[in-house]
Amino acid sequence: MHVVGAFLGRRAGSAASAEGAKDIAADPWGNFIMTGDYQAGATFGSITLSVNGQNDLFVSRIRKDGSWAWTRRLGGSQGDTGYGI
């Protein structure tokens, strides 16, 4: 399995409805930045996000040790998705 696939399998967030990562990139220091969308709220590590519309986009930074550094929600009253980093 690819290292990113193994990483995501261990560190996936959880949502009350649906969520999906659309893109992930590694920075020069071995951390990951990830974007995608979720519906009905989602939890990333200890960070819980609400939803502001049909679905909202998220951007997360995951440290090289696998812990969640931060996650931000963006979105309005309609459906929003992050497609690329």
N, C-alpha and C positions, 0 to 999 in steps of 0.2 A: 504494500500500500504506500502511496505517496506520503511524504512527511506531513504535508498540509492536510490531507485527508485524515490521517491518524490524529492530528492535532484537533481538528474540528470534531471528530468523533468523541474525543475526550472532553471537549470544552464547549459543546453546544449550549446555547441559551435555552430557555423554556418559555413558551407562550401559552396563554389560555386558549388561543385559536390556532393560528398558523404563523410561521416565521420562516424566513429563508435568507441565507447569505447569497449575495449576487456576485461579489468580488472580494478578493483578499490579496493583500500585497505585504511583502516583508520589507522592513526598513534596514538600513545598513548595520544596525545594532542587534538584529535578530528578533525584533518585535514584529507583531502583525497589526495591520490596520484592515478592518473588515467593514463592509456595508451591505445593506439589504433592506428588508421590510418585515413588519410584524402586524398582527391584528389583535385587538382586545387585550393589550398589555403584554409585557415580556420581562423576563428576568435574565440578566447577564451577570453571572457570578453573584455578588451581593447587591447589584444595581437593578432596581425595578423601574420600568418605564410604563407610563400610561399611554393611551392612544388618543389622538385628537381628531381623527376622522375615520374613514373607512379602513385605512391602514397608514402607518407612518414609516418613515425610513429611519434607520439607525446607522451610526458610525461608531465603531468600537476600536479601542487599542488594547491589544493583549500583549502582556510582557513576555519576554523570551522564556520565562519560567512557567508560563501557562496561566498566570493570574490575570484577571481583568483589571486594566489600569483605569479606564473610563469608558463610558458609553453615552452618546448624545442622541436625543430624539429630534427629528425635524419633520415638519409637516403641517398642513392646514386641514381644512374641513373635508377635502377630497382625498383620494388615494394618492400616496406618495411612496416612491421606491428609489433607493440608491442603487444604481447599476454599475458604477465603476469608481475605483480609487485612482 
